[in-house]
Amino acid sequence: MRTDLSTSIRESAWAVMALEAVHLIGLTLLGGAAIIIGVGGLRPSGLRGLSVATLVAALRPLLWTGLSLMMLSGTLIALAMPFKYYGNAAFRWKMLLLLLALVATLGLFKTRQRGFALTALLLWFAVGFSGRLIGFL
């Protein structure tokens, strides 16, 4: 795919690195908040006496901000180098795991069951791991 935007990003000396930095900030916000909620969901009393519902209410803005930053920056990065990502198995796994992690985290919001908490935590770690593999495959 060759567009003015993708070419500008790809040929820039700093754009891809800046977008990757924004992507990592988004991952930190989204993943960090999801992990805190997941750890709170593992314990019947929540985390430090805070229920999962309280954690979700407090961390929801971080979750949405992180997801927004990741979606925007990730889309621009992939747009700049579509064939690098399209054929990359780690990228495809990351997208699948990200979708599953979001579903598990949303399920945790509603059910507050330990199984959802553990599943969400494992999926978030798998998203991070597969994202890290993208550069190596």
N, CA, C and O of each residue as an XYZ file, in Angstrom:
548
protein
N       0.848     -1.175      0.000
C       0.000      0.000      0.000
C       0.887      1.230      0.000
O       1.731      1.394      0.881
N       0.701      2.073     -0.965
C       1.503      3.287     -1.062
C       0.561      4.483     -1.051
O      -0.163      4.737     -2.014
N       0.589      5.194      0.035
C      -0.152      6.441      0.147
C       0.827      7.507      0.599
O       1.929      7.197      1.053
N       0.428      8.752      0.475
C       1.303      9.828      0.926
C       1.602      9.695      2.413
O       2.732      9.924      2.846
N       0.596      9.329      3.191
C       0.787      9.195      4.633
C       1.745      8.050      4.955
O       2.677      8.226      5.740
N       1.524      6.886      4.362
C       2.389      5.741      4.659
C       3.819      6.010      4.205
O       4.766      5.641      4.899
N       3.983      6.641      3.067
C       5.321      6.969      2.583
C       5.995      7.986      3.489
O       7.184      7.861      3.780
N       5.260      8.981      3.932
C       5.826      9.994      4.821
C       6.293      9.388      6.137
O       7.369      9.721      6.633
N       5.486      8.500      6.698
C       5.862      7.849      7.958
C       7.078      6.962      7.744
O       8.034      7.018      8.518
N       7.048      6.152      6.712
C       8.120      5.189      6.451
C       9.452      5.886      6.173
O      10.500      5.415      6.615
N       9.418      6.996      5.449
C      10.652      7.675      5.061
C      11.135      8.691      6.088
O      12.241      9.218      5.959
N      10.344      8.968      7.081
C      10.742      9.915      8.125
C      11.838      9.313      8.999
O      11.869      8.108      9.250
N      12.729     10.178      9.451
C      13.813      9.722     10.325
C      13.322      9.456     11.744
O      14.014      8.790     12.514
N      12.159      9.956     12.101
C      11.705      9.850     13.490
C      10.272      9.369     13.657
O       9.909      8.962     14.761
N       9.447      9.393     12.636
C       8.009      9.130     12.784
C       7.711      7.732     13.327
O       6.899      7.588     14.240
N       8.352      6.709     12.781
C       8.066      5.347     13.237
C       8.486      5.186     14.692
O       7.766      4.576     15.483
N       9.644      5.728     15.049
C      10.104      5.623     16.443
C       9.164      6.367     17.389
O       8.883      5.889     18.488
N       8.682      7.527     16.968
C       7.746      8.289     17.798
C       6.428      7.529     17.951
O       5.859      7.477     19.042
N       5.955      6.951     16.870
C       4.719      6.171     16.930
C       4.897      4.929     17.809
O       3.983      4.556     18.546
N       6.047      4.298     17.737
C       6.303      3.138     18.597
C       6.351      3.548     20.063
O       5.904      2.798     20.931
N       6.888      4.729     20.347
C       6.908      5.222     21.729
C       5.487      5.461     22.225
O       5.156      5.101     23.355
N       4.651      6.064     21.394
C       3.244      6.284     21.759
C       2.542      4.947     21.946
O       1.720      4.791     22.849
N       2.869      3.979     21.088
C       2.269      2.641     21.185
C       2.632      1.993     22.524
O       1.782      1.377     23.169
N       3.871      2.130     22.933
C       4.301      1.555     24.211
C       3.670      2.277     25.400
O       3.363      1.646     26.411
N       3.475      3.565     25.294
C       2.768      4.297     26.359
C       1.333      3.787     26.465
O       0.822      3.567     27.563
N       0.693      3.601     25.314
C      -0.663      3.048     25.314
C      -0.711      1.656     25.900
O      -1.621      1.329     26.661
N       0.272      0.826     25.548
C       0.338     -0.525     26.101
C       0.521     -0.482     27.615
O      -0.078     -1.274     28.342
N       1.337      0.429     28.075
C       1.563      0.567     29.511
C       0.274      0.954     30.230
O      -0.056      0.386     31.271
N      -0.445      1.911     29.679
C      -1.700      2.340     30.303
C      -2.744      1.227     30.280
O      -3.345      0.904     31.305
N      -2.952      0.649     29.104
C      -3.970     -0.394     28.957
C      -3.575     -1.663     29.708
O      -4.346     -2.176     30.520
N      -2.388     -2.161     29.437
C      -1.953     -3.402     30.067
C      -1.785     -3.268     31.570
O      -2.153     -4.170     32.323
N      -1.227     -2.141     32.011
C      -1.048     -1.935     33.445
C      -2.362     -1.908     34.188
O      -2.512     -2.551     35.227
N      -3.320     -1.161     33.656
C      -4.635     -1.104     34.292
C      -5.319     -2.469     34.266
O      -5.938     -2.874     35.250
N      -5.209     -3.175     33.144
C      -5.831     -4.507     33.042
C      -5.190     -5.488     34.019
O      -5.879     -6.330     34.596
N      -3.884     -5.384     34.206
C      -3.195     -6.275     35.147
C      -3.617     -5.967     36.574
O      -3.840     -6.888     37.360
N      -3.731     -4.699     36.922
C      -4.180     -4.331     38.272
C      -5.583     -4.883     38.527
O      -5.855     -5.430     39.596
N      -6.463     -4.740     37.549
C      -7.823     -5.259     37.691
C      -7.794     -6.784     37.780
O      -8.517     -7.374     38.583
N      -6.949     -7.429     36.946
C      -6.845     -8.883     36.974
C      -6.333     -9.399     38.306
O      -6.855    -10.383     38.832
N      -5.319     -8.747     38.859
C      -4.795     -9.160     40.165
C      -5.864     -8.957     41.240
O      -6.018     -9.788     42.136
N      -6.596     -7.854     41.145
C      -7.697     -7.626     42.088
C      -8.771     -8.692     41.978
O      -9.393     -9.063     42.973
N      -8.989     -9.186     40.761
C      -9.991    -10.222     40.549
C      -9.583    -11.589     41.061
O     -10.433    -12.456     41.263
N      -8.287    -11.789     41.273
C      -7.816    -13.078     41.787
C      -8.113    -13.253     43.272
O      -8.206    -14.378     43.763
N      -8.257    -12.158     43.971
C      -8.470    -12.219     45.416
C      -9.932    -11.936     45.732
O     -10.506    -10.994     45.186
N     -10.539    -12.728     46.599
C     -11.950    -12.514     46.941
C     -12.220    -11.116     47.520
O     -13.302    -10.561     47.327
N     -11.245    -10.559     48.224
C     -11.449     -9.239     48.838
C     -10.996     -8.111     47.926
O     -11.015     -6.949     48.331
N     -10.590     -8.430     46.711
C     -10.102     -7.405     45.803
C      -8.630     -7.118     46.052
O      -7.902     -7.971     46.559
N      -8.204     -5.940     45.704
C      -6.810     -5.551     45.846
C      -6.705     -4.465     46.900
O      -7.216     -3.359     46.718
N      -6.046     -4.780     47.994
C      -5.894     -3.845     49.121
C      -7.239     -3.314     49.606
O      -7.380     -2.141     49.952
N      -8.202     -4.196     49.620
C      -9.523     -3.834     50.115
C     -10.409     -3.152     49.089
O     -11.562     -2.837     49.384
N      -9.890     -2.916     47.885
C     -10.691     -2.295     46.823
C     -11.323     -3.396     45.975
O     -10.632     -4.288     45.483
N     -12.618     -3.324     45.812
C     -13.312     -4.330     45.010
C     -12.943     -4.172     43.542
O     -12.417     -3.139     43.126
N     -13.226     -5.213     42.767
C     -12.980     -5.149     41.324
C     -13.802     -4.024     40.704
O     -13.324     -3.322     39.813
N     -15.030     -3.851     41.170
C     -15.878     -2.780     40.633
C     -15.249     -1.408     40.877
O     -15.300     -0.537     40.008
N     -14.663     -1.218     42.046
C     -14.003      0.046     42.356
C     -12.765      0.234     41.484
O     -12.517      1.325     40.971
N     -11.996     -0.832     41.320
C     -10.810     -0.759     40.462
C     -11.193     -0.448     39.021
O     -10.551      0.378     38.372
N     -12.224     -1.098     38.522
C     -12.680     -0.863     37.150
C     -13.108      0.593     36.981
O     -12.734      1.246     36.008
N     -13.889      1.094     37.928
C     -14.353      2.480     37.829
C     -13.183      3.460     37.848
O     -13.183      4.444     37.108
N     -12.195      3.196     38.685
C     -11.058      4.107     38.800
C     -10.119      4.023     37.599
O      -9.536      5.029     37.197
N      -9.972      2.841     37.032
C      -8.989      2.634     35.970
C      -9.576      2.691     34.557
O      -8.829      2.656     33.579
N     -10.883      2.778     34.443
C     -11.518      2.810     33.114
C     -10.941      3.904     32.204
O     -10.690      3.632     31.030
N     -10.720      5.133     32.701
C     -10.129      6.150     31.803
C      -8.745      5.748     31.281
O      -8.412      6.033     30.131
N      -7.940      5.090     32.118
C      -6.622      4.638     31.661
C      -6.754      3.546     30.609
O      -6.011      3.528     29.628
N      -7.699      2.640     30.816
C      -7.930      1.576     29.841
C      -8.303      2.153     28.480
O      -7.728      1.765     27.463
N      -9.253      3.069     28.456
C      -9.711      3.647     27.189
C      -8.639      4.517     26.540
O      -8.474      4.495     25.321
N      -7.907      5.287     27.355
C      -6.826      6.110     26.805
C      -5.743      5.227     26.206
O      -5.273      5.478     25.096
N      -5.344      4.189     26.941
C      -4.326      3.272     26.440
C      -4.758      2.574     25.167
O      -3.981      2.468     24.217
N      -5.997      2.095     25.142
C      -6.507      1.423     23.946
C      -6.545      2.380     22.756
O      -6.188      2.001     21.641
N      -6.970      3.601     22.989
C      -7.025      4.601     21.909
C      -5.631      4.901     21.357
O      -5.437      4.943     20.142
N      -4.661      5.109     22.253
C      -3.290      5.378     21.808
C      -2.720      4.207     21.022
O      -2.060      4.393     19.999
N      -2.984      2.991     21.515
C      -2.468      1.812     20.823
C      -3.104      1.638     19.451
O      -2.415      1.332     18.477
N      -4.408      1.832     19.374
C      -5.093      1.647     18.088
C      -4.626      2.683     17.061
O      -4.366      2.347     15.906
N      -4.523      3.938     17.489
C      -4.107      4.995     16.569
C      -2.665      4.791     16.114
O      -2.386      4.788     14.915
N      -1.755      4.622     17.060
C      -0.347      4.483     16.693
C      -0.091      3.164     15.956
O       0.669      3.129     14.989
N      -0.722      2.088     16.413
C      -0.538      0.799     15.753
C      -1.032      0.807     14.321
O      -0.401      0.228     13.436
N      -2.157      1.461     14.090
C      -2.685      1.568     12.735
C      -1.731      2.339     11.831
O      -1.499      1.950     10.687
N      -1.178      3.434     12.350
C      -0.243      4.232     11.548
C       1.059      3.480     11.284
O       1.620      3.573     10.192
N       1.537      2.741     12.274
C       2.759      1.945     12.075
C       2.516      0.873     11.019
O       3.327      0.700     10.109
N       1.411      0.160     11.137
C       1.096     -0.897     10.164
C       0.838     -0.317      8.776
O       1.166     -0.942      7.769
N       0.256      0.867      8.724
C       0.007      1.529      7.445
C       1.319      1.890      6.760
O       1.425      1.830      5.535
N       2.315      2.265      7.554
C       3.603      2.642      6.994
C       4.357      1.447      6.421
O       5.107      1.587      5.455
N       4.156      0.269      7.019
C       4.879     -0.937      6.585
C       3.930     -2.131      6.530
O       4.120     -3.096      7.270
N       2.918     -2.087      5.675
C       1.885     -3.129      5.712
C       2.387     -4.532      5.425
O       1.908     -5.486      6.038
N       3.332     -4.687      4.520
C       3.772     -6.039      4.170
C       4.660     -6.637      5.251
O       4.764     -7.859      5.366
N       5.294     -5.792      6.038
C       6.080     -6.291      7.164
C       5.160     -6.944      8.188
O       5.524     -7.944      8.806
N       3.975     -6.383      8.368
C       3.059     -6.887      9.381
C       2.086     -7.917      8.832
O       1.733     -8.867      9.531
N       1.646     -7.741      7.589
C       0.656     -8.651      7.020
C       1.132    -10.095      7.025
O       0.364    -10.999      7.355
N       2.373    -10.319      6.668
C       2.894    -11.682      6.587
C       3.535    -12.181      7.863
O       4.070    -13.290      7.886
N       3.498    -11.394      8.924
C       4.188    -11.746     10.160
C       3.259    -12.543     11.078
O       2.215    -12.045     11.500
N       3.646    -13.779     11.381
C       2.810    -14.652     12.225
C       2.655    -14.080     13.633
O       1.584    -14.190     14.230
N       3.709    -13.476     14.164
C       3.633    -12.900     15.519
C       2.629    -11.755     15.565
O       1.926    -11.589     16.562
N       2.555    -10.967     14.502
C       1.585     -9.869     14.442
C       0.160    -10.415     14.440
O      -0.715     -9.895     15.132
N      -0.059    -11.453     13.665
C      -1.400    -12.056     13.618
C      -1.789    -12.641     14.976
O      -2.926    -12.490     15.421
N      -0.833    -13.310     15.630
C      -1.097    -13.834     16.967
C      -1.368    -12.695     17.948
O      -2.256    -12.795     18.794
N      -0.608    -11.625     17.832
C      -0.810    -10.496     18.736
C      -2.233     -9.939     18.584
O      -2.893     -9.639     19.579
N      -2.695     -9.803     17.354
C      -4.037     -9.255     17.133
C      -5.104    -10.188     17.704
O      -6.065     -9.728     18.321
N      -4.942    -11.485     17.503
C      -5.892    -12.455     18.054
C      -5.866    -12.428     19.579
O      -6.914    -12.385     20.224
N      -4.657    -12.454     20.151
C      -4.529    -12.432     21.608
C      -5.042    -11.132     22.201
O      -5.631    -11.131     23.282
N      -4.823    -10.022     21.502
C      -5.336     -8.736     21.969
C      -6.858     -8.748     22.026
O      -7.449     -8.279     22.999
N      -7.484     -9.275     20.999
C      -8.937     -9.373     20.989
C      -9.423    -10.243     22.142
O     -10.366     -9.876     22.844
N      -8.784    -11.396     22.341
C      -9.168    -12.291     23.433
C      -8.916    -11.648     24.800
O      -9.722    -11.817     25.716
N      -7.815    -10.917     24.947
C      -7.512    -10.245     26.213
C      -8.552     -9.170     26.520
O      -8.972     -9.020     27.667
N      -8.963     -8.433     25.508
C     -10.002     -7.421     25.712
C     -11.321     -8.061     26.118
O     -12.009     -7.561     27.008
N     -11.676     -9.166     25.466
C     -12.918     -9.871     25.810
C     -12.837    -10.410     27.235
O     -13.793    -10.286     28.000
N     -11.707    -11.006     27.592
C     -11.554    -11.548     28.948
C     -11.608    -10.435     29.987
O     -12.198    -10.609     31.054
N     -10.996     -9.294     29.684
C     -11.020     -8.165     30.622
C     -12.435     -7.620     30.754
O     -12.871     -7.298     31.860
N     -13.155     -7.511     29.650
C     -14.554     -7.071     29.721
C     -15.390     -8.081     30.494
O     -16.276     -7.700     31.259
N     -15.112     -9.368     30.298
C     -15.810    -10.402     31.064
C     -15.534    -10.277     32.548
O     -16.420    -10.503     33.372
N     -14.322     -9.921     32.884
C     -13.954     -9.713     34.287
C     -14.723     -8.544     34.881
O     -15.102     -8.578     36.052
N     -14.954     -7.512     34.082
C     -15.729     -6.362     34.557
C     -17.123     -6.789     34.986
O     -17.671     -6.278     35.963
N     -17.692     -7.738     34.240
C     -19.085     -8.124     34.483
C     -19.226     -9.264     35.497
O     -20.127     -9.235     36.334
N     -18.348    -10.263     35.429
C     -18.541    -11.442     36.269
C     -17.697    -11.444     37.531
O     -18.100    -12.005     38.550
N     -16.535    -10.824     37.470
C     -15.617    -10.756     38.613
C     -15.239    -12.151     39.128
O     -15.133    -12.364     40.336
N     -15.040    -13.077     38.221
C     -14.657    -14.441     38.592
C     -13.146    -14.613     38.473
O     -12.501    -13.997     37.625
N     -12.602    -15.450     39.325
C     -11.159    -15.679     39.324
C     -10.665    -16.247     38.000
O      -9.562    -15.926     37.560
N     -11.468    -17.081     37.368
C     -11.077    -17.660     36.079
C     -10.871    -16.586     35.024
O      -9.909    -16.648     34.258
N     -11.762    -15.604     34.974
C     -11.600    -14.493     34.036
C     -10.365    -13.678     34.390
O      -9.643    -13.221     33.504
N     -10.124    -13.495     35.676
C      -8.971    -12.712     36.111
C      -7.668    -13.384     35.665
O      -6.785    -12.730     35.111
N      -7.556    -14.673     35.906
C      -6.344    -15.397     35.528
C      -6.194    -15.446     34.009
O      -5.098    -15.248     33.485
N      -7.279    -15.706     33.312
C      -7.247    -15.744     31.849
C      -6.823    -14.393     31.286
O      -5.978    -14.331     30.392
N      -7.402    -13.314     31.801
C      -7.056    -11.979     31.326
C      -5.584    -11.682     31.565
O      -4.910    -11.146     30.685
N      -5.081    -12.022     32.743
C      -3.667    -11.784     33.039
C      -2.756    -12.543     32.081
O      -1.806    -11.977     31.540
N      -3.044    -13.807     31.874
C      -2.227    -14.611     30.967
C      -2.285    -14.079     29.540
O      -1.270    -14.041     28.845
N      -3.464    -13.672     29.110
C      -3.604    -13.144     27.756
C      -2.849    -11.825     27.582
O      -2.248    -11.596     26.532
N      -2.872    -10.963     28.587
C      -2.131     -9.695     28.472
C      -0.636     -9.938     28.379
O       0.055     -9.269     27.611
N      -0.132    -10.885     29.148
C       1.292    -11.214     29.032
C       1.595    -11.800     27.655
O       2.648    -11.520     27.082
N       0.686    -12.605     27.124
C       0.881    -13.189     25.798
C       0.846    -12.114     24.709
O       1.586    -12.210     23.730
N       0.001    -11.097     24.865
C      -0.041     -9.988     23.913
C       1.314     -9.284     23.895
O       1.872     -9.025     22.829
N       1.833     -8.981     25.069
C       3.125     -8.321     25.146
C       4.249     -9.158     24.557
O       5.117     -8.639     23.855
N       4.232    -10.448     24.842
C       5.263    -11.352     24.332
C       5.184    -11.445     22.816
O       6.206    -11.346     22.136
N       3.985    -11.634     22.281
C       3.866    -11.753     20.820
C       4.189    -10.435     20.125
O       4.728    -10.430     19.019
N       3.861     -9.319     20.771
C       4.235     -8.022     20.209
C       5.741     -7.863     20.138
O       6.271     -7.303     19.179
N       6.424     -8.354     21.149
C       7.882     -8.287     21.160
C       8.487     -9.179     20.068
O       9.547     -8.866     19.525
N       7.811    -10.286     19.751
C       8.313    -11.199     18.729
C       8.202    -10.650     17.307
O       8.880    -11.130     16.398
N       7.354     -9.653     17.117
C       7.134     -9.131     15.762
C       8.434     -8.737     15.091
O       8.626     -9.004     13.905
N       9.321     -8.109     15.828
C      10.582     -7.673     15.245
C      11.556     -8.791     14.930
O      12.537     -8.586     14.216
N      11.285     -9.975     15.462
C      12.217    -11.089     15.285
C      11.752    -12.099     14.250
O      12.539    -12.945     13.826
N      10.514    -12.033     13.838
C      10.002    -13.005     12.848
C       9.785    -12.362     11.502
O       9.360    -13.031     10.559
